[in-house]
Amino acid sequence: MEEDTDFRIRFSSLCFITDHVGFHGTIKSSPSDFVVIEIDEQGQLINKATDEPVCKISEILPAPNNFAKKTKLGFPNVSFEEGSNQEVNTLVRCSNVDQNRQSGSEREETINDGTSQGEEEKVYLLGSLLDEKTNELLNQFACDIKEKWNSKSELTEASPEFSLGRILDKKQRAILHSAIRQKFPFLLTVGKNSEIVVKPNLEYKELCHLVSEEEAFDFFKYLDAKKENSKFTFKPDTNKDHRKAVHHFVNKKFGNLVETKSFPEANYNAGNPNIVITVRFREKAHKPRKRSVECQERKVIYTAFTLRKENLEMFEAVGFLAIKLGVIPSDFSYAGLKDKKAITYQAMVVRKVTPERLKNIEKEIEKKRMNVFNIRSVDDCLRLGQLKGNHFDIVIRNVKSHTNDSANLRERILEAIENVKNKGFVNYYGPQRFGMGRKVHTDQIGLALLKSEMVKAVKLFLTPEDLDDPVNRAKKYFLQTEDAKGTLALMPEFKVRERALLESLHRFGMTEEGCIQAWFSLPHSMRIFYVHAYSSKIWNEAVSYRLATYGSRVVEGDLVCLDEDSDDEHFPNSKVHLITEEEESANTYSIHQVVLPVLGYNIQYPKNKVGLWYQEVLSRDGLQTCRFKIPALKLNVPGCYRKILKQPHNLSYQLREERDSDVKAEGSHIDEATLSLLISFDLDASCYATVCLREIMKHDF
């Protein structure tokens, strides 16, 4: 592979804050030379196994019959027997849906999930909320719409409307909106100044051209019910082009609300498999959950565990676990990303998987150099940054003096370690964040996404390296042909992210819209990762400019963090203070308190040359008007602040002399002794050990 010249120039231009000479050495000779262990929020290493027993599912979920049914909004209970037959018959007559629809056993968790008893109550409450005449007119309007559709005659005039009049009570309006759409999924309701207007749902009609009316009817009821963690399954389908059309329709019309996946039907015939399309609601962003009896009844299962992996990229590990557990990568949450060429221990949480199920795959995943332990039930997922930091045990091999340095090597090592211990290091984002050694760096993909250049971002993601292996042959074929289907046949199964993207491109096409849908095939954490990589690159450049311009002085217009105890990047603007001229003169603050903004929509810039530099760089990259929000991908980047200097904690080291009898010239009796440095330390979250070592050794890796 060609040397990544641009990358080496970028990192060799980074600054140092200390003035010692340093030394030379090799890191990551093997994964076991670089061990990373997360430190949880309580300050404990997470690699210690506990003897906690695996919880049974019956211990996690409450008994289903222990909850009292609640009457909706204080309305009187309505009998489901008295007066209901007429309404049901009207519904069936107008919709031409067979009363004997598929049972819940045939469509697991679909219709039953979509129309709970609570939703049925809303339907039958129509009679109590509307007067008799309005109810009759509504039923007649619904029948007229269906008759026109069934007669194949188009609605030539403006779309017909039916007004229910003004409903002043907001709760009653909400009930009516939902009740009408549940009873008549082929109708839409619109609010206008407290008035409810009913219209034909043209998307319902469009879907009826692709699937049976029975399926369209149930699908729109499912959509309106919006029941958390429910799913809807269309009938089995052997026609791939037809499935593709259904996928495209659902994602184009409702892609911001739901996601679709294809799965082989249970007990299918391998020779002629029946494939079903399953729809489920997208996971919502972290919002405070309402604590209620109903929420407890449908409580999601979360299983926490410690993942140990060796020489494995984290996203690849998550993809493999997802396949084995029958979930998708976005069902996993974690506190931080970890190195590939290392042995790493990190906390993870997977949803919709029981502890027993996770334990069942322990043997299988060992083949991929992964282990899981400390398996237990928890109440919620993890968030990025939800850790205190990381502990590192590192072996630096072949330690030697820099060229033309005749000083004692042991003294050089001691000087370097003590210097960084006391003064710290420049808190750069490490090279692994950007894809060191690759043709395309992650920040380039992030820049394309920020500029909404979706097709370009996909092509950058699938750019091959100069290697002749199956993965890069597949990528090369795609860039030459844009044939997603053919590339899928070439792409190895273990490349989960690439295959997910290609499957979406095959389904939706290599258009701007198709590429947007393709990005949605990756978890939110993966999509935002690329945008953060661009922000990280700019931050690295900014801190180099800041130190080159002002050195270690704190100057007017600098930003400092007022919270002395904050080790987190995500402190609010109220904790960030702008240095005044008087404070500069009085040396009120130290360089260890200075922060720089990581790009986003909710940050302030320094009021000096560094602030002007940020604006120039954004203009250079075509982002002068960027709001750091990508609505098409549901990505919002608020930004944060990062201290420009950090210090390692609990640092210890040991020099070890190793004799390697394999290092011999042929026919000679040379037995060379080499020095290795064993070093251990803790770093705060989002700090990089390779960056700390770079400052100690004065050596770019």
C-alpha positions in Angstrom: 0.0 0.0 0.0 1.2 3.5 -0.8 2.4 5.6 2.1 -0.3 7.9 3.4 1.7 11.1 2.7 -1.0 13.6 3.5 -1.7 11.9 6.8 1.9 11.9 7.8 2.4 15.6 6.9 -0.8 16.4 8.9 0.4 14.6 12.1 4.1 15.6 11.9 3.0 19.2 11.9 1.4 18.9 15.3 2.9 20.7 18.3 4.6 19.6 21.5 4.1 21.4 24.8 7.2 20.0 26.6 10.8 20.5 25.7 12.6 17.3 26.5 14.4 15.2 23.8 12.5 12.0 24.0 13.4 8.6 22.5 12.5 6.1 19.8 10.5 2.9 20.1 7.8 0.7 18.5 4.2 0.4 19.8 1.6 -2.1 18.9 4.0 -4.8 17.8 1.2 -7.1 18.7 -2.3 -6.6 20.1 -1.2 -7.8 23.6 1.3 -4.9 23.7 -1.6 -2.4 23.9 -4.3 -3.2 26.4 -7.2 -0.7 26.9 -9.7 -1.1 29.8 -12.6 1.3 30.3 -13.0 3.0 33.7 -16.7 3.3 34.6 -18.3 6.4 36.1 -17.6 5.1 39.6 -13.9 4.9 38.8 -13.8 1.1 38.5 -12.0 -1.0 35.8 -14.7 -2.9 33.9 -12.6 -5.9 33.1 -13.2 -7.6 36.5 -15.6 -10.5 36.2 -18.4 -10.6 38.7 -20.2 -13.7 40.0 -23.6 -12.1 39.5 -26.0 -14.7 38.3 -27.8 -14.3 35.0 -31.2 -12.9 35.5 -34.2 -14.8 34.2 -36.6 -13.0 31.9 -39.4 -13.5 34.4 -37.4 -11.4 36.9 -37.1 -8.5 34.4 -40.7 -8.2 33.2 -43.7 -7.8 35.5 -46.5 -10.3 35.4 -48.8 -9.2 32.5 -52.1 -9.3 34.5 -51.1 -7.2 37.4 -52.0 -3.9 35.9 -55.4 -2.3 36.0 -56.9 -1.1 32.7 -57.3 2.7 32.7 -60.3 4.6 31.3 -59.1 7.0 28.6 -59.3 10.8 29.4 -62.2 10.4 31.9 -64.7 9.4 29.3 -67.2 6.8 30.4 -66.5 3.2 29.5 -68.2 2.2 26.3 -69.5 -1.3 25.9 -67.8 -3.2 23.1 -71.0 -5.3 22.5 -73.8 -2.8 22.6 -74.2 -0.8 19.4 -70.8 -1.9 18.0 -71.9 -4.3 15.3 -73.3 -1.6 13.1 -70.0 0.3 13.1 -67.9 -2.8 12.5 -70.2 -3.8 9.5 -70.0 -0.3 8.1 -66.2 -0.4 8.3 -66.0 -3.7 6.5 -68.4 -2.7 3.9 -66.6 0.5 3.1 -63.1 -1.0 3.1 -63.8 -4.3 1.4 -61.6 -6.0 3.9 -62.5 -9.6 4.8 -63.6 -9.9 8.4 -61.5 -13.1 8.7 -58.2 -11.4 8.4 -55.0 -13.2 9.2 -54.8 -14.1 12.9 -52.2 -12.8 15.3 -50.5 -16.2 15.3 -49.8 -15.9 11.6 -48.5 -12.4 11.8 -46.6 -12.2 15.1 -46.7 -8.9 16.9 -48.1 -7.1 13.8 -51.8 -6.2 13.8 -52.2 -6.9 17.5 -49.3 -4.6 18.3 -50.6 -1.9 16.0 -54.2 -1.9 17.4 -54.2 -2.4 21.2 -57.3 -2.4 23.2 -56.7 1.3 23.9 -56.8 2.1 20.2 -60.1 0.1 19.9 -61.5 2.2 22.6 -60.7 5.3 20.6 -62.6 3.9 17.6 -65.7 3.2 19.6 -65.5 6.5 21.4 -66.4 8.2 18.0 -70.0 7.6 18.8 -69.7 9.4 22.1 -67.7 12.4 20.8 -69.7 13.0 17.6 -73.4 13.6 17.4 -75.4 11.1 15.5 -75.8 13.1 12.3 -72.0 14.0 12.1 -71.2 10.3 12.6 -73.5 9.3 9.8 -72.1 11.9 7.5 -68.5 10.8 8.3 -69.4 7.2 7.5 -71.0 8.3 4.2 -68.0 10.4 3.3 -65.7 7.4 3.9 -68.0 5.1 1.8 -68.1 7.7 -1.1 -64.3 7.9 -1.2 -63.9 4.1 -1.2 -66.6 3.7 -3.9 -64.8 6.2 -6.2 -61.5 4.4 -5.6 -63.0 0.9 -6.2 -64.7 2.1 -9.4 -61.3 3.0 -10.7 -62.5 6.5 -11.4 -60.0 9.2 -10.5 -60.9 12.1 -8.3 -60.9 14.8 -11.0 -62.1 17.7 -8.9 -60.1 19.1 -6.0 -59.6 16.6 -3.2 -62.9 16.3 -1.3 -63.0 17.3 2.3 -65.4 16.8 5.2 -65.4 19.1 8.3 -66.3 17.9 11.7 -66.5 21.5 12.9 -64.5 23.2 15.6 -63.6 21.1 18.7 -62.3 23.4 21.4 -61.1 20.7 23.8 -57.5 19.8 22.8 -57.7 16.3 24.3 -61.0 15.6 22.5 -59.4 16.7 19.2 -56.4 14.3 19.8 -58.8 11.4 20.5 -60.8 12.2 17.4 -57.8 12.5 15.1 -56.6 9.0 16.2 -60.0 7.4 16.3 -60.9 8.4 12.8 -57.5 7.2 11.4 -57.8 3.9 13.2 -61.4 3.3 11.9 -60.7 4.6 8.4 -57.0 4.3 7.6 -57.7 5.4 4.1 -58.6 8.9 5.4 -56.4 11.7 6.7 -57.3 14.2 9.4 -56.0 17.8 9.4 -56.3 20.4 12.1 -57.2 24.0 11.2 -57.8 26.5 14.1 -59.4 23.9 16.3 -61.4 22.5 13.3 -60.9 18.9 12.2 -61.0 18.3 8.4 -61.1 14.8 7.0 -59.6 14.1 3.5 -58.7 11.0 1.4 -55.3 9.5 2.2 -53.8 9.3 -1.3 -50.7 7.4 0.1 -53.1 4.6 1.2 -54.4 4.4 -2.4 -50.8 4.4 -3.8 -49.9 1.5 -1.4 -52.9 -0.5 -2.6 -51.3 -0.6 -6.1 -48.4 -2.5 -4.5 -50.0 -4.7 -1.8 -53.5 -6.0 -1.0 -56.0 -3.6 0.5 -56.0 -5.8 3.6 -52.3 -5.1 4.1 -52.6 -1.4 3.3 -55.5 -1.1 5.8 -53.5 -2.8 8.6 -50.3 -1.0 7.8 -51.8 2.5 8.1 -53.5 1.5 11.4 -50.1 0.3 12.6 -48.5 3.6 11.6 -51.1 5.7 13.3 -51.0 3.6 16.6 -47.2 4.4 16.9 -46.8 1.7 19.5 -43.3 1.6 20.8 -41.2 -1.5 19.8 -44.0 -2.9 17.7 -43.5 -4.2 14.2 -45.6 -4.8 11.1 -45.0 -7.6 8.6 -46.3 -7.7 5.0 -47.4 -11.0 3.5 -44.6 -13.3 2.2 -43.3 -12.4 -1.3 -41.1 -14.3 -3.6 -40.8 -11.4 -6.2 -37.6 -9.5 -5.5 -38.6 -6.5 -7.7 -41.9 -6.2 -6.1 -40.3 -6.3 -2.6 -37.9 -3.6 -3.8 -40.9 -1.4 -4.8 -42.6 -1.9 -1.4 -39.3 -1.0 0.4 -38.9 2.1 -1.7 -42.5 3.3 -1.1 -42.4 2.8 2.6 -38.9 4.5 3.0 -39.7 7.3 0.7 -43.0 8.2 2.4 -42.3 7.3 6.0 -38.5 6.8 6.2 -38.1 9.3 9.0 -40.6 7.3 11.1 -39.9 3.7 10.3 -37.3 1.3 8.8 -37.8 -1.8 6.7 -35.9 -5.1 6.6 -36.3 -8.3 4.6 -36.2 -11.6 6.3 -36.8 -15.2 5.1 -40.1 -16.5 6.4 -40.0 -19.1 9.2 -39.8 -22.7 7.8 -39.2 -21.4 4.3 -38.2 -23.6 1.4 -34.5 -23.1 0.6 -35.2 -23.7 -3.1 -37.9 -21.0 -3.4 -37.7 -18.9 -0.2 -40.6 -16.7 0.8 -39.3 -13.3 2.0 -41.2 -11.0 4.3 -40.8 -7.3 4.7 -40.9 -6.2 8.3 -41.5 -2.6 9.3 -40.6 -1.2 12.7 -40.4 2.3 14.2 -37.0 4.0 14.3 -35.4 4.4 17.7 -36.1 7.8 19.2 -33.4 10.0 20.4 -32.7 10.0 24.1 -35.8 11.6 25.7 -37.0 11.4 29.2 -39.4 8.5 29.5 -42.7 8.9 31.2 -42.9 6.7 34.3 -46.3 5.0 34.2 -47.8 1.7 34.7 -48.3 1.4 30.9 -44.6 2.0 30.3 -43.6 -0.7 32.7 -45.9 -3.1 31.0 -44.1 -2.7 27.7 -40.7 -2.3 29.2 -37.8 -2.9 26.7 -35.2 -5.5 27.6 -31.7 -4.2 28.0 -28.8 -6.5 28.7 -25.4 -5.0 29.8 -22.1 -6.8 29.3 -18.4 -6.3 29.1 -16.9 -7.0 25.6 -13.3 -8.1 25.3 -12.0 -8.0 21.7 -8.6 -8.6 20.2 -7.3 -7.1 17.0 -10.8 -6.3 15.8 -12.4 -3.1 14.7 -15.3 -2.1 17.1 -17.9 -1.6 14.4 -17.0 -5.0 12.9 -17.4 -6.6 16.3 -20.8 -5.0 16.8 -21.9 -6.1 13.3 -20.9 -9.7 14.0 -22.7 -9.7 17.4 -25.8 -8.3 15.7 -25.9 -11.1 13.2 -25.5 -13.8 15.9 -28.2 -12.3 18.1 -30.7 -11.5 15.3 -30.8 -7.7 16.0 -29.4 -4.7 14.1 -26.2 -2.8 15.0 -28.1 0.2 16.2 -29.5 -2.0 19.0 -26.1 -1.8 20.6 -24.9 1.2 22.7 -21.5 1.9 24.2 -19.6 4.6 26.0 -16.7 5.0 23.6 -14.8 3.7 20.6 -11.8 1.5 21.0 -8.6 0.7 19.1 -8.4 -2.1 16.6 -4.9 -3.3 17.0 -5.2 -3.9 20.8 -6.9 -6.0 23.4 -9.8 -3.8 24.6 -12.4 -4.1 27.4 -15.5 -2.0 27.1 -19.0 -1.8 28.5 -21.9 -2.4 26.1 -25.7 -2.7 26.3 -27.8 -4.5 23.8 -31.6 -4.1 23.7 -34.2 -6.7 22.9 -31.8 -9.5 23.9 -32.1 -11.4 27.2 -29.0 -12.3 29.3 -29.6 -16.0 28.6 -29.6 -15.4 24.8 -26.3 -13.5 25.0 -24.7 -16.3 27.0 -25.8 -18.8 24.4 -23.4 -17.3 21.8 -20.3 -17.1 24.0 -18.6 -20.1 22.3 -19.4 -18.9 18.8 -17.9 -15.4 19.2 -14.6 -16.7 20.7 -13.7 -17.7 17.1 -13.7 -14.0 16.3 -11.4 -13.2 19.2 -14.3 -11.8 21.3 -15.5 -12.7 24.8 -18.5 -11.4 26.8 -18.9 -11.5 30.5 -20.5 -9.5 33.4 -23.8 -10.2 31.6 -26.8 -8.7 33.5 -30.1 -6.9 33.0 -30.2 -3.1 33.2 -32.8 -0.4 32.7 -31.4 1.7 29.9 -28.8 1.9 27.1 -25.4 3.6 27.3 -24.5 7.0 26.0 -21.3 8.0 24.2 -19.0 9.6 26.9 -20.7 7.7 29.8 -17.4 6.7 31.3 -14.7 8.3 33.5 -11.8 7.3 31.2 -9.6 4.5 30.1 -6.7 2.6 31.7 -3.7 1.6 29.4 -1.1 -1.1 29.8 1.4 -0.6 27.0 4.7 -2.2 25.9 7.0 0.0 23.9 9.6 -2.3 22.2 13.1 -1.7 20.7 13.6 1.5 22.8 16.6 3.5 21.7 17.9 7.0 21.6 17.0 9.4 18.8 19.6 9.7 16.0 22.7 11.8 17.1 21.6 11.8 20.8 24.5 10.5 22.9 22.9 11.0 26.3 22.1 8.1 28.6 18.9 6.4 27.4 17.6 5.6 30.8 18.0 9.2 31.8 16.2 10.3 28.7 13.2 8.0 29.5 13.0 9.2 33.1 13.2 12.9 32.0 10.5 12.4 29.4 8.0 10.6 31.6 8.4 13.1 34.5 8.0 16.0 32.1 4.7 14.8 30.7 3.5 13.8 34.1 3.9 17.3 35.4 3.2 19.5 32.3 0.8 17.2 30.4 0.5 16.8 26.6 -1.4 18.5 23.8 -4.8 16.9 23.8 -5.0 16.1 20.1 -7.4 13.6 18.6 -5.4 10.5 17.7 -4.6 9.3 14.2 -6.9 6.3 14.6 -9.9 8.7 14.6 -9.2 9.6 11.0 -8.3 6.2 9.5 -4.5 6.3 9.6 -2.9 4.8 6.5 -6.1 4.8 4.4 -6.6 6.5 1.0 -9.8 8.2 2.3 -9.9 9.5 5.8 -13.0 9.6 7.9 -13.0 13.4 8.1 -13.3 13.6 4.3 -16.5 11.5 4.5 -17.7 13.8 7.3 -17.1 16.9 5.3 -19.1 15.5 2.3 -22.0 14.7 4.7 -22.0 18.2 6.2 -22.2 19.6 2.7 -25.1 17.2 1.9 -23.0 15.6 -0.9 -24.5 12.1 -0.2 -23.4 10.4 -3.4 -19.8 11.6 -2.9 -19.8 10.5 0.7 -20.9 6.9 -0.4 -18.2 6.8 -3.0 -15.6 7.9 -0.5 -16.8 5.3 2.0 -16.4 2.6 -0.7 -13.0 3.8 -2.1 -10.6 0.8 -2.3 -7.1 0.7 -1.0 -4.2 -0.4 -3.3 -4.5 -4.0 -2.1 -5.5 -7.1 -4.0 -7.9 -8.8 -1.6 -11.7 -9.6 -1.9 -12.8 -6.5 0.0 -10.8 -4.0 -2.1 -11.6 -5.9 -5.4 -15.3 -5.5 -4.5 -14.9 -1.8 -3.8 -13.0 -1.3 -7.0 -15.7 -3.0 -9.0 -18.4 -0.8 -7.4 -16.6 2.5 -8.2 -16.1 1.3 -11.8 -19.7 0.0 -12.4 -22.0 1.4 -9.5 -23.5 -2.1 -9.7 -24.6 -2.6 -6.0 -26.0 -6.1 -6.7 -22.8 -7.4 -8.3 -20.7 -5.8 -5.6 -22.7 -7.6 -2.9 -21.8 -10.9 -4.5 -18.1 -10.0 -4.2 -18.1 -8.4 -0.8 -17.2 -10.8 2.1 -19.9 -11.5 4.7 -17.9 -10.1 7.6 -17.9 -6.6 6.1 -21.2 -5.8 7.7 -21.2 -2.0 7.2 -20.3 -2.2 3.6 -22.9 -4.9 2.9 -25.6 -3.0 4.7 -24.8 0.1 2.6 -24.7 -1.9 -0.7 -28.0 -3.6 0.1 -29.7 -0.2 0.5 -28.1 1.0 -2.7 -29.4 -2.0 -4.6 -32.9 -1.4 -3.2 -33.0 2.4 -3.7 -30.5 3.1 -6.4 -27.3 5.3 -6.6 -29.2 8.6 -6.6 -29.1 11.3 -4.0 -32.2 10.0 -2.3 -31.0 6.4 -2.6 -27.7 7.4 -0.9 -29.6 9.0 1.9 -31.5 5.8 2.5 -28.2 3.9 2.3 -26.7 6.0 5.1 -29.7 5.2 7.2 -28.7 1.5 6.9 -25.8 2.4 9.3 -26.5 3.1 13.0 -26.8 6.7 14.1 -23.5 6.4 16.1 -21.8 5.4 12.8 -23.3 8.3 10.8 -22.4 10.9 13.4 -18.9 9.4 13.8 -17.9 10.7 10.4 -19.1 14.2 11.1 -17.3 14.2 14.4 -14.1 13.1 12.6 -14.3 16.3 10.5 -14.8 18.4 13.6 -11.9 16.6 15.3 -9.6 17.3 12.4 -10.4 21.1 12.5 -9.9 21.1 16.3 -6.4 19.5 15.9 -5.5 22.2 13.4 -7.0 24.9 15.6 -4.9 23.9 18.7 -1.7 23.8 16.6 -2.5 27.3 15.4 -3.3 28.5 18.9 -0.1 27.3 20.4 2.0 28.5 17.4 0.4 32.0 17.7 0.3 32.5 21.5 2.3 29.7 23.0 1.4 28.7 26.6 0.3 32.3 27.6 -3.4 32.8 28.3 -4.4 35.8 26.2 -7.4 38.2 25.8 -10.1 36.5 23.8 -9.2 32.9 24.9 -11.9 30.7 26.3 -11.4 28.9 29.6 -13.4 26.3 31.5 -14.5 27.6 34.9 -15.3 24.1 36.3 -12.0 23.0 37.8 -13.3 19.4 38.4 -14.6 18.9 34.8 -13.0 16.1 32.9 -15.9 16.1 30.4 -16.0 17.8 27.0 -19.7 18.4 27.3 -19.9 21.3 29.7 -22.4 24.1 29.0 -21.6 27.5 27.6 -22.3 28.9 31.1 -19.1 27.2 32.3 -17.0 28.8 29.5 -15.5 32.2 30.2 -14.0 34.8 27.7 -10.6 36.1 28.9 -10.5 39.9 29.4 -7.5 42.2 28.9 -7.3 42.7 32.7 -7.3 38.9 33.3 -4.5 38.5 30.7 -2.4 41.1 32.5 -3.0 39.6 35.9 -2.3 36.0 34.8 -5.6 35.0 36.4 -5.9 31.7 34.5 -3.4 28.9 33.4 -3.0 27.3 30.0 -4.4 24.0 31.5 -7.8 25.8 31.7 -7.9 27.0 28.1 -10.4 25.2 25.9 -11.2 25.4 22.1 -14.6 24.7 20.6 -15.3 21.5 18.7 -17.4 22.6 15.7 -21.2 22.6 16.1 -24.3 24.9 16.2 -24.2 25.7 20.0 -20.6 26.9 20.6 -18.9 30.2 20.9 -15.5 31.0 19.3 -12.5 32.7 20.8 -12.4 36.5 20.3 -8.9 36.7 19.0 -6.8 35.5 16.0 -8.0 31.9 16.7 -11.6 32.9 16.3 -10.8 34.5 12.9 -8.9 31.3 11.9 -12.0 29.2 12.5 -14.0 31.4 10.2 -11.3 31.2 7.5 -11.1 27.4 7.7 -14.9 27.0 7.4 -14.9 29.2 4.3 -12.0 27.2 2.9 -14.0 24.0 3.3 -17.3 25.5 1.9 -19.0 25.5 5.3 -19.4 29.3 5.9 -23.2 28.9 6.1 -23.3 25.4 7.6 -25.7 25.1 10.6 -24.2 21.7 11.6 -27.5 20.0 11.2 -28.2 17.4 8.5 -32.0 16.9 8.5 -31.9 14.3 5.7 -29.8 12.0 8.0 -31.3 13.1 11.3 -27.9 14.4 12.5 -27.6 17.3 14.8 -24.1 18.4 15.9 -24.3 20.8 18.9 -20.5 20.9 19.4 -18.6 21.1 22.6 -15.4 22.4 24.2 -12.1 20.5 24.7 -9.2 21.4 26.9 -6.1 21.9 24.9 -3.8 20.2 27.5 -4.4 17.0 29.5 -2.3 15.0 32.0 -2.0 11.3 32.5 -3.0 9.9 36.0 -1.6 7.0 38.0 1.4 6.7 35.7 3.9 4.0 36.4 6.6 2.4 34.3 9.3 -0.3 34.2 12.3 -0.8 31.9 13.0 -4.4 30.9 16.0 -5.8 29.1 15.1 -8.5 26.6 17.5 -10.8 24.8 16.4 -11.9 21.4 18.4 -14.8 20.2 16.5 -14.7 16.9 18.2 -11.4 15.9 21.4 -12.8 14.6 23.5 -12.4 11.6 24.0 -15.7 9.8 27.0 -17.5 11.0 27.7 -15.1 13.9 27.3 -15.4 17.6 25.7 -12.0 18.2 23.0 -12.1 20.9 21.5 -8.6 21.0 19.8 -7.1 24.1 17.0 -4.7 23.5 15.1 -2.4 25.9 11.4 -2.5 26.3 9.4 0.1 28.3 6.3 -1.1 30.1 4.1 1.9 30.9 0.7 2.2 32.5 -1.5 5.2 33.0 -5.1 6.4 33.1 -6.5 9.1 30.7 -9.8 11.0 30.9 -12.5 10.0 28.4 -11.8 11.0 24.8 -8.1 11.3 25.3 -5.7 9.2 23.2 -2.8 7.1 24.6 -1.0 7.3 21.3 -1.0 11.1 21.6 0.3 11.0 25.2 3.1 8.6 24.0 3.9 10.9 21.1 4.6 13.7 23.6 6.7 11.5 25.9 8.8 10.0 23.1 8.8 13.1 20.7 8.1 10.6 18.0 5.3 10.3 15.4 4.0 6.8 14.9 
